[in-house]
């Protein structure tokens, strides 16, 4: 590699690193707190989301107060079967309906939908464990969606 190519790559790395880029979802300064959360729907999904939103429940008078109503629905459907009629793939889907009440006056509704394709396993225990992992990951993504929605709103 020539010296010119090395210097060009080095120059672009310096520019990219020094540009001050900061992801919106990772900012430490949020201007809200969640005063109250009510859940309806799938219990395990709601527990995971509740655990992920705990850090945003610290009350502060200078911040916006949000009351959140969350309704979740979890579906596991067979997406394909083999020649014998046994399930080959499953589609795991979580639908979340969010209702945000801001400062006890403004209502905003939003629906989030996450799904993933899971392959069937001969061992039902391994399949159930895989389903739990996928369900946890989808729930984590949905809680990130909620936080991103509240930050950008």
C-alpha positions in Angstrom: 0.0 0.0 0.0 1.4 3.3 -1.0 2.0 6.2 1.3 -0.7 8.3 -0.3 -3.3 5.6 0.3 -2.2 5.3 3.9 -2.3 9.1 4.5 -5.8 9.3 2.9 -7.2 6.5 5.1 -5.5 8.2 8.2 -7.0 11.5 7.2 -10.6 10.1 6.9 -10.2 8.2 10.2 -9.2 11.5 12.0 -12.3 13.3 10.5 -14.7 10.5 11.4 -13.5 10.1 14.9 -13.3 13.9 15.6 -16.7 14.8 14.1 -18.5 14.7 17.5 -21.1 12.2 16.4 -23.3 11.0 19.3 -26.2 8.6 18.9 -29.6 10.0 20.0 -30.5 6.9 21.9 -27.4 6.9 24.0 -27.5 10.5 25.3 -27.4 10.7 29.1 -29.5 13.8 29.2 -33.1 12.9 28.8 -35.7 15.5 29.4 -38.4 13.2 30.8 -39.2 10.7 33.5 -41.9 8.0 33.6 -44.2 8.7 36.5 -46.5 5.7 36.1 -46.5 2.6 33.9 -49.6 0.4 33.5 -49.4 -2.9 31.6 -51.9 -5.2 29.9 -51.2 -8.3 27.8 -48.4 -10.9 27.8 -46.9 -11.0 31.3 -43.4 -12.1 30.4 -43.0 -9.4 27.7 -44.4 -6.8 30.1 -41.9 -7.9 32.8 -38.9 -7.5 30.5 -40.1 -4.1 29.2 -40.8 -3.0 32.8 -37.2 -3.9 33.8 -35.8 -2.0 30.9 -37.8 1.2 31.7 -36.9 1.3 35.4 -34.0 3.7 34.9 -36.4 6.3 33.5 -38.6 6.3 36.6 -36.5 8.7 38.6 -38.7 11.7 39.4 -37.5 15.2 38.9 -39.5 18.4 38.9 -37.6 20.0 36.0 -38.4 17.1 33.6 -41.5 16.2 31.7 -43.7 13.6 33.4 -45.1 10.8 31.3 -47.8 8.3 32.3 -47.5 5.3 30.0 -50.1 2.6 29.2 -48.7 -0.5 27.4 -50.7 -3.3 25.9 -48.8 -6.2 24.4 -49.9 -9.2 22.3 -47.6 -12.2 21.6 -48.3 -14.6 18.8 -46.4 -17.7 17.7 -47.6 -19.0 14.3 -46.3 -21.7 12.0 -44.9 -20.1 8.9 -43.9 -23.3 7.1 -44.2 -27.1 7.4 -42.2 -30.0 6.1 -43.7 -32.8 3.9 -45.0 -34.7 6.9 -46.9 -31.7 8.2 -44.6 -31.0 11.1 -43.7 -27.3 11.8 -40.4 -26.3 10.1 -40.4 -22.5 11.0 -42.3 -20.3 13.4 -43.0 -16.6 13.2 -42.8 -14.9 16.6 -44.6 -11.6 16.7 -45.0 -9.0 19.5 -47.4 -6.1 18.9 -47.2 -3.3 21.4 -49.7 -0.5 21.7 -48.3 2.5 23.6 -50.4 5.4 25.0 -48.4 8.3 26.5 -50.1 10.9 28.6 -47.8 13.9 28.9 -48.2 16.3 31.8 -51.7 14.9 32.5 -53.1 16.6 29.4 -51.8 15.4 26.0 -52.4 11.9 24.8 -50.2 10.3 22.1 -50.7 6.8 20.8 -48.2 4.7 18.9 -48.1 1.0 17.8 -44.9 -0.9 17.6 -44.6 -4.4 15.9 -41.6 -6.7 16.0 -41.3 -10.2 14.6 -38.7 -12.8 13.9 -38.5 -16.1 12.2 -37.5 -19.1 14.4 -36.7 -22.5 13.0 -38.3 -25.6 14.7 -36.1 -28.0 16.6 -36.5 -31.7 17.2 -36.0 -31.2 20.9 -39.0 -29.3 22.3 -36.9 -28.2 25.3 -34.3 -26.5 23.1 -37.1 -25.0 21.0 -38.8 -23.6 24.1 -35.5 -22.1 25.3 -34.9 -20.6 21.9 -38.3 -19.1 21.9 -37.7 -17.5 25.4 -34.4 -16.0 24.1 -36.1 -14.6 21.0 -39.0 -13.3 23.1 -36.6 -11.5 25.4 -34.7 -10.0 22.5 -37.9 -8.7 20.8 -39.1 -7.3 24.1 -35.7 -5.5 24.6 -36.0 -4.0 21.1 -39.5 -2.8 21.9 -38.4 -1.1 25.1 -35.7 0.6 23.1 -38.3 1.7 20.6 -40.4 3.2 23.4 -37.4 5.1 24.8 -36.4 6.4 21.4 -40.0 7.5 20.7 -40.1 9.4 24.0 -36.7 11.0 23.4 -37.5 12.2 19.9 -41.1 13.3 20.7 
